Amino acid sequence: MLDVTGLRKTYRGRERDVEAVRDLTFRIAEGELACLVGPSGCGKTTLLKCVAGLLEPTSGTVRLGGRAVTGPPPDMAVVFQEYGRSLFPWLTVRGNVELPLKEKRLPRDRRRALVAEALEAVGLAGAGDRHPWELSGGMQQRVAIARAIAYEPRVLLMDEPFAAVDAQTRADLEDLIRALWRRFSMTVLFVTHDIDEAVYLGQRVLVLSSSPTVVHDDIAIDLPGERDQLTTRADPRFTELRARIYADIRHAKRGPAPGAATAGDGTARA
């Protein structure tokens, strides 16, 4: 479904160029939920913007369903970290979720059905007439997620979407994402700085090196498909995977090792 090959991004500066992403290669299968972690400043958001067609890479390719990504694909949605800034305060919850559907020029009845289904899916069926400023941070992020779901994406990109919420809300939203992933059969690429979150959510975890970034490791998360916050996090295997990824990130802070660019060839290693 998603194929990133030799992706490189260099930002041009007045005195010197800055190589943010050196050589990223990985594949995400259709219907897969993969998480992306790495040291702070390693270029996770730059990568996500390139995948979303919001930023042109210096070299390399991004292909979605076999087609080259040269701009925002019509079957992809993005949920950003700053949910408050992505919602329009003068629109109701229903209006915010419906807005991109108007851009798709869907018939009114179809828009209403999609909005109703999305709000029900994120637990906000009764909040359609409220405004974002009337909601808690966690509820606002649910609105942003509902807007993405209503768009009927084949691929959902999420850029540290729970970084600004409290621990309990974060746990609830993690469970929500896994439920939505199963319900709507989407391909999900989830960027996070939280190792526990990556292990809990993902089927795979891609570990990035420090900038200039390559794929440092690609790990299969062999936990049971049915997960809950208490049982899963108490599983000894969860602890082993968390420790391995933590060690990977500590090592990745030293920068890309020789040959590390081939680690993300789509073959997960347990």
DOTISE-553440 format. One record per atom (N, C-alpha, C, O, CB): x, y, z. Coordinates in steps of 0.02 Angstrom, whole numbers, padded with zeros to 5 digits, always signed. Glycine has a CB too. Example, Ala and Ser with C-alpha at 12.3 -4.5 7.8 and 13.67 -1.06 7.14 Angstrom:
<recs>
+00660-00284+00390 +00615-00225+00390 +00660-00165+00390 +00712-00166+00423 +00565-00224+00452 +00642-00112+00354 +00684-00053+00357 +00645+00002+00394 +00670+00057+00402 +00704-00030+00286 
</recs>
This chain:
<recs>
+00041-00060+00000 +00000+00000+00000 +00043+00063+00000 +00031+00108-00040 -00046+00000+00060 +00092+00066+00045 +00135+00125+00050 +00208+00103+00042 +00233+00061+00079 +00125+00162+00118 +00241+00132-00008 +00309+00111-00025 +00354+00173-00028 +00346+00215-00072 +00310+00073-00094 +00399+00178+00020 +00447+00234+00023 +00516+00206+00004 +00540+00158+00033 +00449+00266+00096 +00547+00237-00046 +00609+00212-00073 +00661+00268-00078 +00651+00317-00113 +00598+00179-00141 +00716+00260-00042 +00772+00306-00048 +00754+00378-00033 +00782+00423-00064 +00802+00302-00115 +00708+00389+00013 +00683+00457+00025 +00737+00499+00059 +00767+00479+00110 +00620+00455+00069 +00750+00558+00031 +00799+00604+00058 +00771+00674+00056 +00739+00695+00008 +00866+00601+00018 +00782+00711+00111 +00758+00780+00113 +00813+00824+00142 +00837+00813+00198 +00693+00785+00155 +00832+00875+00104 +00882+00923+00125 +00850+00993+00124 +00821+01014+00075 +00944+00921+00079 +00857+01028+00180 +00833+01097+00184 +00891+01144+00167 +00946+01137+00194 +00805+01113+00255 +00878+01190+00123 +00930+01237+00102 +00933+01297+00150 +00882+01328+00163 +00918+01262+00030 +00992+01312+00175 +01002+01368+00220 +01047+01420+00189 +01077+01408+00136 +01032+01344+00285 +01054+01477+00221 +01095+01532+00195 +01169+01513+00195 +01206+01527+00147 +01085+01595+00235 +01190+01481+00249 +01261+01464+00255 +01276+01392+00235 +01329+01378+00207 +01284+01476+00326 +01230+01348+00248 +01241+01278+00230 +01174+01242+00226 +01124+01263+00255 +01287+01243+00280 +01174+01187+00190 +01114+01145+00185 +01111+01098+00244 +01162+01078+00272 +01114+01105+00118 +01050+01081+00264 +01039+01035+00320 +01005+00972+00294 +00949+00975+00268 +00997+01068+00377 +01039+00916+00300 +01011+00852+00277 +00969+00823+00334 +00996+00796+00382 +01068+00802+00256 +00903+00828+00328 +00858+00804+00380 +00846+00729+00375 +00846+00694+00426 +00792+00842+00377 +00834+00706+00315 +00821+00635+00303 +00869+00612+00249 +00871+00641+00195 +00746+00622+00283 +00908+00560+00263 +00961+00540+00217 +00939+00487+00168 +00947+00496+00107 +01020+00514+00255 +00910+00432+00191 +00895+00377+00145 +00846+00330+00180 +00866+00282+00213 +00960+00338+00124 +00782+00344+00172 +00730+00304+00205 +00696+00258+00155 +00672+00280+00103 +00678+00350+00239 +00696+00194+00172 +00663+00144+00130 +00624+00097+00175 +00652+00066+00220 +00715+00105+00087 +00559+00093+00163 +00517+00045+00199 +00452+00037+00163 +00434+00077+00120 +00505+00068+00273 +00416-00016+00180 +00351-00030+00149 +00300-00045+00204 +00316-00078+00254 +00356-00090+00099 +00241-00019+00195 +00185-00033+00240 +00132-00070+00200 +00108-00045+00150 +00155+00033+00272 +00114-00130+00222 +00065-00170+00186 -00005-00143+00195 -00019-00106+00242 +00068-00243+00209 -00049-00161+00149 -00119-00139+00154 -00150-00167+00218 -00143-00226+00233 -00159-00163+00092 -00183-00123+00256 -00216-00143+00317 -00170-00149+00377 -00192-00171+00430 -00249-00207+00307 -00107-00129+00370 -00059-00135+00425 -00060-00073+00468 -00073-00017+00444 +00012-00147+00397 -00047-00083+00533 -00039-00027+00579 +00034-00026+00601 +00056-00069+00640 -00088-00032+00642 +00071+00022+00576 +00143+00027+00591 +00157+00092+00629 +00127+00144+00615 +00185+00025+00526 +00202+00087+00678 +00221+00146+00717 +00292+00165+00701 +00334+00123+00685 +00212+00132+00793 +00305+00230+00706 +00371+00258+00690 +00397+00294+00751 +00365+00340+00776 +00367+00305+00628 +00456+00274+00775 +00487+00307+00833 +00559+00325+00816 +00587+00300+00767 +00483+00262+00896 +00588+00368+00857 +00658+00387+00847 +00677+00443+00894 +00634+00471+00927 +00670+00407+00775 +00741+00459+00897 +00763+00514+00940 +00730+00580+00922 +00709+00590+00865 +00840+00520+00937 +00726+00624+00970 +00698+00690+00957 +00737+00726+00902 +00798+00726+00902 +00698+00733+01022 +00700+00756+00855 +00731+00792+00801 +00758+00749+00744 +00797+00772+00704 +00786+00832+00827 +00736+00686+00741 +00763+00641+00691 +00729+00647+00623 +00749+00615+00576 +00758+00570+00715 +00677+00688+00619 +00646+00699+00554 +00580+00661+00544 +00559+00651+00487 +00692+00679+00500 +00549+00639+00598 +00486+00601+00593 +00433+00642+00557 +00399+00617+00512 +00462+00580+00662 +00425+00706+00577 +00373+00748+00546 +00390+00764+00474 +00346+00766+00432 +00364+00813+00586 +00455+00775+00460 +00475+00786+00390 +00457+00726+00347 +00430+00734+00292 +00551+00799+00386 +00471+00666+00372 +00452+00606+00336 +00377+00603+00323 +00355+00589+00267 +00475+00544+00374 +00338+00616+00375 +00265+00612+00369 +00239+00662+00318 +00194+00646+00279 +00232+00624+00436 +00267+00722+00317 +00245+00772+00269 +00263+00752+00198 +00225+00766+00151 +00277+00840+00285 +00320+00720+00189 +00338+00695+00123 +00290+00639+00101 +00268+00638+00043 +00411+00670+00122 +00274+00594+00147 +00228+00540+00131 +00159+00567+00114 +00124+00541+00070 +00223+00490+00190 +00138+00621+00149 +00072+00650+00138 +00069+00695+00077 +00015+00719+00060 +00051+00689+00199 +00125+00705+00043 +00125+00748-00015 +00124+00822+00002 +00109+00864-00041 +00067+00732-00059 +00138+00839+00065 +00139+00908+00087 +00208+00940+00080 +00216+01001+00084 +00117+00913+00158 +00259+00898+00069 +00328+00921+00063 +00362+00880+00009 +00358+00819+00008 +00366+00915+00132 +00395+00914-00037 +00428+00879-00091 +00496+00853-00069 +00537+00893-00046 +00435+00925-00153 +00509+00788-00076 +00575+00762-00056 +00629+00787-00104 +00616+00802-00162 +00574+00686-00054 +00690+00789-00079 +00747+00807-00121 +00761+00752-00172 +00778+00766-00230 +00810+00821-00078 +00754+00691-00150 +00762+00634-00195 +00725+00575-00165 +00703+00577-00108 +00837+00616-00207 +00718+00522-00205 +00680+00464-00182 +00607+00469-00202 +00585+00519-00230 +00687+00456-00106 +00570+00416-00186 +00500+00413-00207 +00455+00389-00150 +00476+00353-00105 +00492+00366-00267 +00393+00411-00153 +00339+00386-00111 +00283+00363-00157 +00260+00401-00200 +00314+00442-00059 +00262+00301-00149 +00209+00274-00191 +00153+00248-00146 +00165+00214-00096 +00235+00218-00238 +00092+00265-00165 +00033+00244-00128 -00010+00203-00175 -00035+00228-00226 -00007+00306-00100 -00019+00139-00159 -00058+00096-00203 -00030+00092-00273 -00067+00084-00321 -00129+00121-00206 +00037+00098-00278 +00070+00093-00343 +00076+00158-00380 +00108+00161-00433 +00034+00045-00385 +00046+00212-00355 +00049+00277-00388 +00096+00324-00351 +00096+00326-00289 -00022+00308-00393 +00135+00361-00388 +00182+00408-00358 +00144+00464-00322 +00095+00491-00349 +00230+00437-00411 +00166+00482-00262 +00137+00537-00224 +00173+00601-00243 +00233+00609-00228 +00141+00524-00147 +00138+00647-00277 +00166+00711-00297 +00128+00769-00265 +00147+00827-00275 +00165+00718-00373 +00076+00754-00228 +00036+00803-00192 -00008+00764-00145 -00005+00702-00145 -00007+00848-00241 -00049+00797-00104 -00092+00761-00057 -00138+00711-00093 -00180+00732-00133 -00134+00810-00017 -00132+00646-00080 -00174+00596-00114 -00247+00602-00091 -00260+00618-00033 -00148+00525-00100 -00294+00589-00136 -00365+00595-00118 -00389+00541-00070 -00443+00548-00040 -00406+00592-00180 -00351+00487-00061 -00373+00432-00018 -00328+00427+00044 -00320+00373+00072 -00373+00366-00056 -00300+00483+00065 -00258+00486+00125 -00281+00542+00170 -00300+00595+00146 -00183+00495+00106 -00280+00530+00236 -00298+00582+00285 -00242+00586+00336 -00207+00538+00349 -00367+00566+00319 -00234+00646+00365 -00182+00659+00414 -00212+00688+00477 -00254+00733+00474 -00128+00706+00385 -00191+00662+00535 -00210+00691+00600 -00146+00718+00631 -00099+00681+00644 -00245+00637+00647 -00146+00783+00644 -00086+00816+00671 -00088+00820+00747 -00139+00809+00779 -00080+00886+00641 -00030+00836+00775 -00024+00841+00848 -00064+00899+00875 -00097+00892+00927 +00049+00848+00868 -00063+00956+00841 -00095+01016+00867 -00168+01018+00845 -00187+01056+00800 -00057+01080+00843 -00208+00976+00877 -00278+00969+00857 -00316+01035+00864 -00361+01049+00825 -00311+00915+00897 -00300+01075+00915 -00336+01137+00926 -00329+01185+00868 -00377+01221+00852 -00311+01171+00989 -00270+01186+00837 -00258+01231+00780 -00286+01204+00715 -00291+01241+00666 -00184+01244+00773 -00304+01140+00714 -00330+01111+00652 -00406+01113+00650 -00436+01097+00598 -00307+01039+00645 -00438+01133+00705 -00511+01138+00706 -00531+01211+00702 -00498+01255+00729 -00540+01106+00771 -00586+01224+00667 -00611+01293+00660 -00658+01309+00717 -00712+01278+00722 -00646+01302+00591 -00641+01356+00761 -00681+01368+00821 -00751+01395+00806 -00796+01387+00847 -00646+01416+00866 -00761+01426+00749 -00827+01454+00733 -00874+01402+00702 -00934+01415+00695 -00819+01512+00685 -00847+01343+00685 -00889+01289+00659 -00907+01242+00716 -00869+01233+00763 -00854+01251+00602 -00965+01211+00710 -00983+01159+00758 -00940+01097+00746 -00904+01092+00697 -01059+01142+00752 -00946+01050+00792 -00911+00986+00783 -00933+00954+00716 -00891+00931+00678 -00927+00938+00842 -00997+00954+00704 -01023+00925+00641 -00995+00963+00581 -00977+00933+00531 -01100+00926+00640 -00992+01029+00586 -00966+01070+00531 -00893+01056+00517 -00871+01055+00460 -00976+01142+00545 -00853+01047+00570 -00782+01032+00562 -00772+00965+00527 -00730+00959+00483 -00747+01032+00630 -00810+00915+00547 -00803+00849+00518 -00827+00848+00446 -00799+00812+00404 -00842+00797+00559 -00877+00888+00431 -00907+00888+00364 -00867+00928+00313 -00873+00916+00253 -00977+00915+00368 -00826+00974+00336 -00793+01022+00291 -00754+00989+00234 -00765+01007+00176 -00747+01065+00330 -00709+00941+00248 -00674+00910+00191 -00719+00870+00145 -00702+00859+00087 -00619+00865+00217 -00776+00848+00170 -00823+00811+00127 -00855+00858+00077 -00872+00838+00021 -00877+00777+00169 -00864+00921+00096 -00889+00971+00048 -00838+00983-00007 -00856+00993-00065 -00905+01037+00084 -00774+00982+00012 -00722+00990-00039 -00722+00931-00089 -00704+00939-00147 -00653+00996-00006 -00743+00873-00065 -00749+00815-00110 -00813+00818-00151 -00823+00777-00196 -00748+00751-00070 -00856+00868-00136 -00919+00878-00171 -00964+00817-00167 -00996+00798-00216 -00905+00895-00244 -00967+00788-00107 -01013+00733-00096 -01084+00760-00087 -01092+00815-00062 -00992+00691-00035 -01135+00721-00106 -01204+00743-00095 -01218+00753-00020 -01186+00721+00022 -01253+00691-00124 -01265+00796-00005 -01279+00813+00065 -01296+00752+00106 -01272+00744+00162 -01335+00864+00069 -01339+00709+00080 -01359+00650+00118 -01300+00605+00134 -01294+00577+00189 -01413+00610+00080 -01255+00599+00085 -01196+00557+00097 -01151+00589+00149 -01122+00554+00191 -01158+00546+00031 -01143+00655+00147 -01103+00690+00196 -01131+00679+00266 -01094+00664+00313 -01098+00765+00181 -01195+00687+00273 -01226+00679+00339 -01216+00608+00365 -01203+00599+00425 -01301+00695+00335 -01223+00559+00322 -01214+00489+00343 -01143+00476+00366 -01132+00444+00417 -01233+00441+00287 -01094+00502+00329 -01024+00492+00347 -01006+00527+00412 -00970+00500+00453 -00978+00516+00291 -01031+00588+00420 -01018+00626+00482 -01048+00590+00542 -01015+00584+00593 -01046+00697+00477 -01110+00567+00535 -01143+00532+00590 -01106+00469+00609 -01097+00454+00668 -01216+00515+00571 -01084+00431+00559 -01048+00369+00572 -00981+00384+00607 -00962+00349+00654 -01036+00330+00507 -00946+00435+00583 -00880+00452+00611 -00887+00475+00683 -00848+00455+00726 -00845+00506+00569 -00935+00518+00697 -00945+00543+00766 -00965+00486+00813 -00944+00484+00870 -00997+00599+00768 -01007+00441+00788 -01026+00383+00829 -00965+00340+00843 -00957+00314+00898 -01081+00342+00794 -00922+00331+00793 -00864+00287+00799 -00815+00313+00851 -00782+00273+00885 -00828+00280+00733 -00810+00379+00859 -00762+00408+00908 -00796+00426+00974 -00765+00457+01017 -00728+00469+00879 -00859+00407+00982 -00894+00419+01045 -00920+00489+01055 -00929+00512+01111 -00849+00403+01101 -00934+00524+00999 -00958+00593+01004 -01025+00602+00967 -01039+00654+00938 -00907+00642+00975 -01066+00550+00968 -01128+00552+00931 -01174+00609+00953 -01212+00635+00913 -01165+00486+00938 -01169+00628+01016 -01213+00681+01041 -01182+00750+01043 -01211+00796+01071 -01237+00664+01109 -01123+00757+01014 -01086+00821+01019 -01085+00861+00955 -01048+00909+00949 -01016+00808+01041 -01124+00841+00906 -01121+00873+00840 -01135+00947+00839 -01107+00983+00798 -01168+00839+00795 -01178+00971+00885 -01197+01041+00885 -01153+01085+00930 -01163+01145+00934 -01268+01048+00906 -01105+01054+00963 -01060+01093+01006 -01002+01121+00965 -00991+01101+00908 -01033+01050+01064 -00964+01167+00995 -00907+01196+00962 -00842+01170+00994 -00843+01149+01052 -00909+01274+00965 -00787+01169+00957 -00725+01142+00985 -00705+01173+01052 -00681+01138+01096 -00669+01151+00936 -00716+01238+01059 -00695+01271+01121 -00737+01250+01181 -00720+01267+01238 -00699+01346+01113 -00792+01215+01169 -00833+01189+01224 -00810+01120+01247 -00839+01092+01294 -00906+01187+01203 -00761+01092+01214 -00740+01023+01226 -00672+01020+01260 -00633+01067+01255 -00739+00984+01161 -00659+00965+01293 -00593+00953+01322 -00544+00938+01267 -00563+00927+01209 -00596+00894+01373 -00478+00938+01285 -00427+00923+01236 -00436+00854+01204 -00429+00847+01144 -00359+00927+01268 -00452+00804+01245 -00461+00737+01219 -00520+00733+01171 -00517+00698+01120 -00471+00689+01276 -00574+00769+01187 -00633+00769+01143 -00618+00806+01078 -00642+00787+01025 -00693+00801+01179 -00578+00860+01082 -00559+00895+01021 -00518+00850+00975 -00527+00851+00914 -00519+00959+01038 -00473+00810+01004 -00435+00765+00963 -00479+00711+00932 -00467+00689+00876 -00378+00732+01004 -00531+00691+00967 -00579+00643+00939 -00615+00674+00879 -00630+00640+00830 -00631+00622+00992 -00629+00740+00883 -00660+00773+00826 -00612+00771+00765 -00634+00757+00709 -00678+00847+00843 -00548+00786+00778 -00499+00783+00723 -00494+00713+00693 -00488+00706+00633 -00430+00806+00748 -00497+00663+00736 -00495+00593+00712 -00559+00577+00672 -00556+00545+00620 -00487+00544+00771 -00616+00600+00697 -00679+00589+00662 -00678+00621+00593 -00701+00591+00544 -00739+00617+00702 -00650+00681+00588 -00645+00714+00523 -00603+00673+00474 -00620+00667+00415 -00615+00785+00531 -00549+00644+00500 -00508+00602+00457 -00544+00539+00436 -00541+00518+00378 -00443+00584+00492 -00580+00507+00482 -00616+00445+00468 -00671+00457+00418 -00681+00417+00372 -00644+00415+00532 -00707+00512+00426 -00763+00527+00381 -00741+00535+00309 -00780+00526+00263 -00799+00591+00404 -00678+00553+00300 -00650+00563+00233 -00641+00497+00196 -00626+00497+00136 -00583+00599+00238 -00651+00442+00230 -00645+00374+00203 -00576+00361+00173 -00570+00341+00115 -00698+00362+00149 -00523+00372+00213 -00456+00362+00185 -00437+00289+00182 -00459+00248+00222 -00405+00400+00227 -00396+00272+00132 -00365+00206+00131 -00305+00205+00177 -00288+00154+00206 -00344+00187+00059 -00273+00264+00184 -00213+00270+00227 -00224+00328+00274 -00244+00382+00254 -00148+00280+00184 -00210+00316+00339 -00215+00367+00390 -00146+00379+00419 -00115+00333+00445 -00266+00347+00445 -00123+00442+00416 -00060+00462+00445 -00074+00500+00509 -00118+00543+00511 -00017+00504+00396 -00037+00485+00563 -00048+00518+00627 +00019+00541+00655 +00064+00501+00665 -00084+00470+00677 +00025+00607+00667 +00088+00637+00689 +00085+00654+00763 +00063+00709+00781 +00104+00699+00647 +00107+00608+00806 +00107+00618+00878 +00040+00648+00902 +00041+00700+00935 +00165+00662+00900 -00016+00617+00885 -00081+00649+00898 -00101+00653+00971 -00146+00691+00988 -00133+00613+00860 -00068+00614+01015 -00089+00613+01085 -00038+00645+01131 -00042+00637+01192 -00101+00542+01107 +00009+00681+01103 +00064+00709+01144 +00040+00761+01194 +00072+00772+01245 +00116+00740+01099 -00017+00794+01180 -00038+00850+01222 -00095+00833+01270 -00124+00877+01301 -00060+00908+01178 -00112+00768+01276 -00167+00749+01320 -00139+00712+01381 -00082+00688+01381 -00218+00705+01283 -00181+00707+01434 -00159+00673+01494 -00155+00598+01484 -00179+00572+01434 -00205+00690+01553 -00126+00563+01533 -00111+00492+01526 -00174+00450+01517 -00175+00405+01475 -00073+00467+01586 -00227+00464+01556 -00288+00424+01550 -00322+00435+01483 -00345+00388+01451 -00336+00441+01607 -00324+00499+01461 -00353+00513+01395 -00313+00480+01340 -00340+00454+01292 -00358+00589+01383 -00247+00481+01349 -00203+00450+01299 -00219+00375+01293 -00223+00349+01237 -00129+00460+01318 -00227+00342+01348 -00242+00270+01347 -00309+00257+01312 -00314+00211+01272 -00245+00242+01419 -00359+00299+01326 -00424+00291+01293 -00418+00302+01218 -00449+00265+01179 -00475+00341+01323 -00379+00351+01198 -00371+00365+01126 -00331+00311+01091 -00344+00295+01033 -00337+00433+01117 -00283+00281+01126 -00246+00225+01096 -00294+00167+01081 -00292+00138+01027 -00190+00201+01144 -00338+00152+01129 -00387+00098+01117 -00435+00117+01061 -00456+00075+01023 -00426+00083+01182 -00452+00182+01057 -00496+00205+01003 -00464+00194+00935 -00497+00171+00888 -00512+00280+01013 -00399+00210+00929 -00366+00201+00864 -00365+00128+00843 -00377+00113+00784 -00294+00228+00868 -00351+00083+00889 -00351+00012+00870 -00421-00011+00850 -00428-00051+00804 -00325-00031+00928 -00472+00015+00884 -00541-00003+00867 -00560+00024+00798 -00591-00011+00758 -00590+00024+00919 -00541+00087+00783 -00556+00116+00718 -00517+00081+00662 -00544+00070+00608 -00540+00191+00718 -00455+00063+00676 -00414+00028+00627 -00447-00038+00606 -00449-00054+00547 -00344+00015+00655 -00472-00075+00655 -00506-00138+00640 -00572-00126+00605 -00590-00162+00557 -00516-00179+00703 -00609-00077+00628 -00677-00065+00601 -00675-00041+00529 -00716-00064+00488 -00713-00013+00644 -00629+00003+00512 -00628+00033+00445 -00574+00004+00399 -00567+00027+00343 -00618+00107+00452 -00536-00045+00423 -00487-00080+00382 -00439-00032+00347 -00426-00039+00287 -00522-00124+00331 -00413+00016+00384 -00366+00065+00356 -00294+00042+00364 -00278-00001+00406 -00376+00133+00390 -00251+00070+00323 -00179+00065+00333 -00159+00126+00375 -00176+00182+00357 -00140+00062+00265 -00123+00115+00431 -00108+00170+00477 -00032+00174+00487 +00000+00125+00503 -00143+00160+00544 -00005+00235+00478 +00064+00249+00496 +00061+00300+00553 +00039+00357+00543 +00106+00276+00435 +00083+00280+00612 +00074+00318+00673 +00142+00340+00700 +00183+00298+00720 +00035+00277+00727 +00155+00405+00699 +00218+00432+00724 +00210+00450+00798 +00162+00483+00817 +00240+00494+00683 +00257+00428+00839 +00253+00442+00911 +00324+00446+00940 +00371+00416+00913 +00212+00388+00948 +00332+00482+00995 +00395+00481+01032 +00390+00435+01092 +00439+00427+01128 +00414+00552+01054 +00332+00405+01103 +00319+00363+01162 +00328+00290+01144 +00290+00262+01105 +00247+00376+01189 +00379+00258+01172 +00395+00189+01156 +00338+00142+01177 +00319+00098+01138 +00460+00167+01189 +00312+00151+01237 +00257+00109+01260 +00197+00113+01212 +00166+00062+01197 +00235+00129+01331 +00182+00173+01190 +00126+00183+01144 +00138+00145+01079 +00092+00114+01052 +00115+00257+01131 +00199+00149+01053 +00215+00115+00991 +00207+00039+00997 +00179+00007+00953 +00287+00131+00969 +00231+00011+01052 +00225-00061+01062 +00152-00082+01072 +00130-00133+01046 +00266-00084+01123 +00114-00041+01108 +00044-00058+01121 +00002-00055+01057 -00040-00098+01046 +00015-00011+01174 +00015-00005+01016 -00028+00006+00957 -00009-00038+00898 -00053-00065+00865 -00024+00078+00937 +00055-00045+00884 +00077-00067+00818 +00081-00141+00808 +00086-00181+00855 +00141-00038+00805 +00079-00159+00744 +00099-00226+00722 +00174-00227+00706 +00206-00279+00710 +00058-00247+00661 +00199-00169+00688 +00271-00159+00676 +00292-00093+00706 +00251-00047+00713 +00287-00161+00600 +00355-00088+00724 +00384-00025+00746 +00447-00013+00705 +00494-00053+00705 +00399-00026+00823 +00448+00044+00670 +00508+00066+00634 +00546+00114+00678 +00518+00164+00700 +00489+00098+00565 +00609+00100+00690 +00651+00143+00731 +00697+00183+00685 +00735+00154+00646 +00692+00101+00783 +00695+00249+00691 +00737+00292+00650 +00800+00312+00688 +00800+00314+00750 +00698+00355+00628 +00852+00326+00651 +00914+00350+00681 +00910+00426+00692 +00861+00457+00672 +00975+00333+00637 +00961+00454+00724 +00966+00526+00728 +00976+00555+00658 +00997+00520+00612 +01023+00547+00775 +00961+00620+00651 +00971+00654+00588 +01045+00658+00571 +01086+00672+00614 +00939+00724+00590 +01063+00645+00506 +01021+00629+00448 +00994+00558+00452 +01032+00511+00467 +01061+00639+00383 +00931+00551+00440 +00893+00493+00463 +00892+00435+00413 +00884+00445+00353 +00823+00513+00478 +00901+00375+00440 +00888+00313+00404 +00847+00268+00450 +00838+00283+00509 +00956+00278+00383 +00822+00213+00423 +00786+00164+00464 +00838+00122+00502 +00876+00085+00471 +00739+00119+00420 +00838+00129+00567 +00887+00094+00609 +00865+00022+00623 +00908-00023+00626 +00896+00131+00675 +00800+00010+00632 +00776-00057+00646 +00703-00062+00626 +00668-00011+00622 +00785-00075+00721 +00680-00122+00613 +00611-00136+00592 +00589-00198+00631 +00611-00254+00617 +00606-00148+00514 +00545-00188+00680 +00530-00240+00730 +00458-00262+00725 +00412-00221+00725 +00545-00214+00801 +00448-00328+00720 +00381-00356+00722 +00357-00358+00794 +00392-00382+00838 +00380-00428+00691 +00296-00333+00806 +00266-00334+00873 +00221-00396+00877 +00164-00395+00854 +00226-00268+00887 +00248-00448+00907 +00213-00512+00908 +00171-00521+00972 +00172-00573+01003 +00264-00569+00903 +00134-00468+00989 +00086-00472+01044 +00019-00495+01017 +00007-00490+00957 +00079-00404+01080 -00025-00521+01060 -00092-00541+01036 -00128-00483+01002 -00119-00425+01020 -00134-00567+01094 -00169-00501+00952 -00207-00450+00917 -00256-00412+00960 -00266-00352+00952 -00243-00480+00859 -00287-00447+01006 -00333-00416+01054 -00292-00389+01113 -00260-00428+01148 -00388-00466+01078 -00294-00324+01124 -00253-00294+01176 -00296-00250+01222 -00346-00222+01201 -00197-00252+01144 -00274-00246+01284 -00303-00198+01330 -00248-00170+01373 -00194-00199+01379 -00358-00232+01374 -00262-00112+01402 -00209-00074+01435 -00177-00111+01494 -00117-00103+01506 -00237-00008+01460 -00215-00151+01530 -00188-00185+01588 -00152-00250+01570 -00094-00260+01587 -00243-00199+01638 -00188-00294+01534 -00160-00360+01519 -00100-00355+01473 -00049-00388+01484 -00213-00404+01488 -00106-00315+01420 -00052-00311+01371 +00011-00282+01401 +00066-00308+01390 -00074-00269+01311 +00004-00228+01439 +00063-00196+01468 +00095-00238+01523 +00153-00227+01540 +00045-00127+01495 +00057-00286+01551 +00086-00331+01601 +00118-00392+01571 +00151-00431+01606 +00031-00353+01650 +00110-00401+01506 +00139-00459+01471 +00215-00452+01470 +00241-00400+01450 +00111-00464+01398 +00252-00504+01490 +00326-00500+01488 +00353-00484+01418 +00405-00452+01412 +00355-00566+01512 +00318-00507+01367 +00341-00492+01299 +00337-00417+01284 +00380-00390+01249 +00300-00532+01248 +00286-00384+01311 +00281-00311+01304 +00343-00277+01332 +00371-00232+01302 +00217-00284+01339 +00364-00300+01391 +00423-00272+01424 +00486-00284+01382 +00528-00240+01376 +00432-00301+01494 +00491-00344+01354 +00550-00360+01312 +00553-00316+01251 +00606-00290+01233 +00548-00434+01291 +00496-00307+01218 +00494-00265+01158 +00509-00192+01174 +00546-00159+01138 +00426-00271+01124 +00481-00169+01229 +00494-00099+01250 +00568-00089+01263 +00597-00038+01243 +00453-00082+01312 +00599-00137+01298 +00670-00130+01314 +00713-00132+01251 +00761-00094+01245 +00692-00187+01361 +00694-00175+01204 +00733-00178+01142 +00729-00112+01104 +00780-00087+01079 +00707-00235+01098 +00669-00083+01098 +00661-00020+01061 +00696+00036+01097 +00726+00080+01065 +00587-00003+01051 +00693+00037+01164 +00729+00089+01202 +00804+00085+01188 +00837+00136+01178 +00714+00081+01277 +00831+00023+01188 +00902+00014+01174 +00918+00036+01103 +00970+00066+01090 +00923-00059+01185 +00872+00020+01056 +00881+00041+00986 +00886+00117+00981 +00930+00143+00946 +00823+00016+00943 +00842+00152+01016 +00841+00225+01011 +00904+00254+01043 +00933+00302+01017 +00778+00254+01046 +00926+00225+01099 +00989+00248+01130 +01046+00240+01080 +01088+00285+01073 +01004+00208+01195 +01047+00184+01045 +01100+00172+00996 +01091+00217+00936 +01140+00241+00906 +01101+00099+00975 +01027+00228+00916 +01013+00269+00856 +01033+00341+00865 +01044+00376+00816 +00939+00265+00839 +01038+00365+00928 +01057+00434+00940 +01128+00448+00915 +01147+00506+00905 +01052+00450+01014 +01167+00395+00906 +01235+00404+00882 +01238+00416+00807 +01291+00430+00779 +01278+00343+00899 +01178+00410+00775 +01175+00421+00703 +01173+00356+00665 +01180+00302+00695 +01234+00462+00680 +01164+00359+00599 +01158+00299+00558 +01222+00259+00555 +01277+00286+00545 +01136+00316+00488 +01215+00194+00564 +01272+00150+00558 +01282+00130+00485 +01234+00134+00446 +01264+00087+00603 +01341+00108+00466 +01352+00086+00397 +01303+00031+00379 +01296-00019+00415 +01424+00062+00387 +01269+00039+00322 +01221-00011+00299 +01153-00004+00332 +01109-00044+00317 +01248-00078+00312 +01144+00045+00376 +01080+00050+00412 +01023+00067+00367 +00965+00053+00383 +01084+00100+00467 +01036+00098+00310 +00983+00119+00265 +00944+00060+00237 +00889+00070+00211 +01011+00159+00208 +00971-00001+00241 +00936-00059+00215 +00893-00092+00267 +00860-00142+00252 +00985-00109+00188 +00891-00066+00328 +00854-00100+00381 +00779-00097+00370 +00743-00140+00396 +00870-00070+00448 +00754-00049+00333 +00683-00041+00324 +00659-00069+00258 +00617-00037+00225 +00664+00030+00330 +00683-00127+00237 +00665-00154+00172 +00598-00189+00172 +00580-00221+00122 +00718-00201+00148 +00561-00183+00228 +00495-00214+00231 +00495-00281+00266 +00442-00311+00275 +00468-00223+00162 +00553-00304+00287 +00557-00368+00323 +00566-00355+00397 +00620-00336+00420 +00615-00411+00297 +00512-00365+00435 +00515-00352+00506 +00555-00406+00541 +00552-00465+00522 +00444-00347+00536 +00592-00387+00592 +00633-00435+00629 +00611-00434+00702 +00605-00381+00733 +00709-00419+00623 +00600-00494+00729 +00578-00499+00799 +00638-00512+00843 +00631-00517+00904 +00525-00554+00807 
</recs>
